[in-house]
Amino acid sequence: MSETAKTGSKNAPQRDYRPLDRDKLSPMMQHYIEVKEQYPNALVLYRCGDFFECFFQDAVTISQELELVLTSKEGGKEIGRVCMTGVPHHALDRYVATLVEKGYAIAICDQVEEASQAAAERRMVERQVTRLLTPGTLTDDGMLAARRNNFLASVVVAKEHWGLAYADISTGEFYTTQSQDLEALTLELMRLQPSEILLPTDAPDLGGLLRPGEARQDLPNYLPDCFCYSLRPQQYFRASEAQNRLIETFNVKSLEGMGCADLTLAIRAAGGLLEYLEDTQKANQVPLQPLRTYTLTDYLILDPQTRRNLEILQTVRDGTLNGSLLWAIDQTVTAMGGRALRRWLLQPLLDIKGIRARQDTIQELINNAYLRNELRQLLRQFYDLERLSGRVGAGTANARDLVYLADSLCRLSVLSELVQKGKSLYLKALQKVPPELEQLGQHILRHLVESPPQHLKEGGLIRDGIHPLLDERRQQLELDQQWLANLEVTERERTGVSNLKVGYNKTFGYYISLPRAKAAQAPDNYTRKQTLTNEERYITSELKERETRILTAKDDLHQLEYEIFSELRAEMAEKGQEIRQIAKAVAAIDVLAGLAEIAVEQNYCCPMMTENREITIRDGRHPVVEKALGLNFFVPNSTTLGSGTQNNHPDLIILTGPNASGKSCYLRQVGLIQLLAQIGSFVPAESATLAICDRIFTRVGAVDDLATGQSTFMVEMNETANILNHATPQSLILLDEIGRGTATFDGLSIAWAVAEYLATEIQARTIFATHYHELNELESLLNNVANYQVTVKELPDRILFLHQVRPGGADRSYGIEAGRLAGLPSVVIDRARQVMGEIEKHSKIAIGQPSPKP
Ligand SMILES: Nc1ncnc2c1ncn2[C@@H]1O[C@H](COP(=O)(O)OP(=O)(O)OP(=O)(O)O)[C@@H](O)[C@H]1O
């Protein structure tokens, strides 16, 4: 790269729209264009010396996206300079990671031979595309977040039916499902947050990548445009082709065993995904685990706004982990455990047996503090088995990866020994680890040095005493090097020149140097090679012979070491399936030991799970607020919901209380306790009996959805409609204000009708927080409604928040009081009180039961 390219030139072209005569381009530019034609939808980064460069429009795009200097390079004698930008080769991963995160595909066109070789033969150095990186197909550690999955998804839709497959190629997980409601597809995609979604299409720009936010007309509205889509030809998603590809890949006779034999759309999606991997991964095989079929009804459904409102993975305020549920309960000590906890939180269970199995393990780990502590201590020493074995299988693991993986495999027997007396399911799963995994680990550690270099072809990987041929060659090399090292001493003695030196330079290798004044003392077998001002340099035939031997021996040695390493890697790759299976069990025990730890630390209880509708929480707490406030500062509150026969055990709670008294906090606390219980965790409460919920719905203070141009009120109404249309008696609904974004009477009327509908028609378990005290009247009209309030104490100069939820409705609002405390002028406050008195005098609302339908 020229100096200007690195530092930038003031005259660099900003845009270049000249039609180019291809034949007039320099040979390198012609090759670049050829590569670009093969990957029209990727940005091509082309290796030139120590830089990866790109030209023409790609250069403009990259310079803008990475804020790099756009400069120029000679495109050919008659062409002149063309746009160029570049990044240093050692920093490639960092730049590529940023581009991929922005939704670009990148083709890396690297040099595949030594530049010196090409130079010697006076030809252009050979280059090839060695990697095609897209957002969903990353495996390099530096480009992935350790504690979250990187999913590639594939979607096939036929009318209302759809098939979805997704894989994390860094860990090998591969799943598929089929269902029929397109809204459910949107929800599933929102849960997975895939980095890239493959979409079969007839659109003309096949192979194109739609970057997040690129609103496209041909993207149906059930596919959220916050994701990155790869447009793929329909043919790869044909049923027969997809089925064959799956059968071949997993070497099975039928798809029966994978549970998807009859799910054509699921198969088509999965087959299309496999084809994409073949296309993008080139020589690197992606070792996926056998495809697993799941059904959406296996899990509690959380829609995106509920995930957001309950702040499960990130806070609403600033989108950070800090302050989320995950932040409050994550005590995992491995990256695998971290990813698993995240998945569990997004896929709470419906199956009581599954939940109890997790609870039993947590209970056992709570009872046995020694086991818990030892286990967590040991788990800390485990590397990321899933991702390491993924790289081993793909053939991209280096020697260090192999050492880490082997090191972890060797710890498996200690782990299994430790959990030998365990009685619960998840501990039992680790009692029998395949002995051959540990043997393999030891075999690898016996061969590889303790901390091998990153480069694989520069030697230094394999220990001595392992491979006779390697040892023999090393010894020979050492002898030659020793001879060389002694040469200075022997030649000084032989010539009598005490300042004779042996040196090395790139042009003619090893030489013997004498001061010019002593040149006459050079023996006969010295051949003069170079004359400098003060010295003469010589070679001897023996020196040259040894030198050639040393150099070839080094090359041979490096090659042999690489071959031994590749064999070890292949041996490890063969055990990929077993490693990943054990990795899963390790990840699960890490999550459960972490949940046991938090249960002890924060004094959680084991909820009793039932199949009826009862939700009884005694002295429940909000897991995040309690952690932020510190133990004992949080005021616990109880909840009873779900038996519609008496008022003290209602289906619907109307919750009133002044601003900032703790209504939202209480609402979320109930949602989070239910969610934690359904991932199998203990919960922050004195005791709890919780019936399984099929869905948790939340509606919490709306924000204007400026992106879609919807007003606060419309967002609120859409969300409410969604709840009323999908909730069942098995659902838990948490409503924080409805109808505030419109005129008071409109709002009140809608809130009333919604509450009534939920209590009478759906009979879902609901907590409805509101400032409309009029809703308290519902309690006397419907026997499954109860009023609760968050209490405050009025002091002369302020309101004291007690944060206690007690039966009964708040008899008055404290809005005007809040205004006074906020410093509204006293004239305004006095007038407000007057107005309120008048309104209360004139509007006695008596709504009563709904009138019968005409
Ligand atoms: N049970 C509790 N124990 C201790 N502190 C609490 C409790 N509940 C709420 N708080 C504190 O009170 C603050 C206000 O609570 P919250 O936001 O739930 O009030 P709110 O009644 O929903 O207010 P608004 O009606 O204005 O939305 C919380 O940030 C929290 O710090």
PDBQT file of the ligand as one rigid body, heavy atoms in Angstrom, charges set to zero:
ROOT
HETATM    1  N1  LIG A 901     -41.736  -3.166  47.903  1.00  0.00    +0.000 N 
HETATM    2  C1  LIG A 901     -40.850  -2.186  47.837  1.00  0.00    +0.000 A 
HETATM    3  N2  LIG A 901     -39.864  -2.074  48.755  1.00  0.00    +0.000 NA
HETATM    4  C2  LIG A 901     -38.950  -1.085  48.677  1.00  0.00    +0.000 A 
HETATM    5  N3  LIG A 901     -38.938  -0.166  47.696  1.00  0.00    +0.000 NA
HETATM    6  C3  LIG A 901     -39.883  -0.219  46.744  1.00  0.00    +0.000 A 
HETATM    7  C4  LIG A 901     -40.881  -1.231  46.764  1.00  0.00    +0.000 A 
HETATM    8  N4  LIG A 901     -41.696  -1.055  45.701  1.00  0.00    +0.000 NA
HETATM    9  C5  LIG A 901     -41.223   0.033  45.046  1.00  0.00    +0.000 A 
HETATM   10  N5  LIG A 901     -40.141   0.531  45.679  1.00  0.00    +0.000 N 
HETATM   11  C6  LIG A 901     -39.367   1.712  45.262  1.00  0.00    +0.000 C 
HETATM   12  O1  LIG A 901     -40.273   2.717  44.811  1.00  0.00    +0.000 OA
HETATM   13  C7  LIG A 901     -39.927   3.168  43.520  1.00  0.00    +0.000 C 
HETATM   14  C8  LIG A 901     -41.216   3.503  42.733  1.00  0.00    +0.000 C 
HETATM   15  O2  LIG A 901     -41.947   2.336  42.499  1.00  0.00    +0.000 OA
HETATM   16  P1  LIG A 901     -42.870   2.149  41.203  1.00  0.00    +0.000 P 
HETATM   17  O3  LIG A 901     -42.182   2.647  39.996  1.00  0.00    +0.000 OA
HETATM   18  O4  LIG A 901     -43.288   0.735  41.216  1.00  0.00    +0.000 OA
HETATM   19  O5  LIG A 901     -44.085   3.102  41.549  1.00  0.00    +0.000 OA
HETATM   20  P2  LIG A 901     -45.513   3.255  40.817  1.00  0.00    +0.000 P 
HETATM   21  O6  LIG A 901     -46.533   3.190  41.879  1.00  0.00    +0.000 OA
HETATM   22  O7  LIG A 901     -45.636   2.282  39.729  1.00  0.00    +0.000 OA
HETATM   23  O8  LIG A 901     -45.436   4.715  40.264  1.00  0.00    +0.000 OA
HETATM   24  P3  LIG A 901     -46.222   5.368  39.000  1.00  0.00    +0.000 P 
HETATM   25  O9  LIG A 901     -47.675   5.310  39.336  1.00  0.00    +0.000 OA
HETATM   26  O10 LIG A 901     -45.672   6.765  38.989  1.00  0.00    +0.000 OA
HETATM   27  O11 LIG A 901     -45.836   4.558  37.810  1.00  0.00    +0.000 OA
HETATM   28  C9  LIG A 901     -39.140   2.007  42.924  1.00  0.00    +0.000 C 
HETATM   29  O12 LIG A 901     -38.174   2.474  42.042  1.00  0.00    +0.000 OA
HETATM   30  C10 LIG A 901     -38.493   1.344  44.111  1.00  0.00    +0.000 C 
HETATM   31  O13 LIG A 901     -37.200   1.872  44.342  1.00  0.00    +0.000 OA
ENDROOT
TORSDOF 0
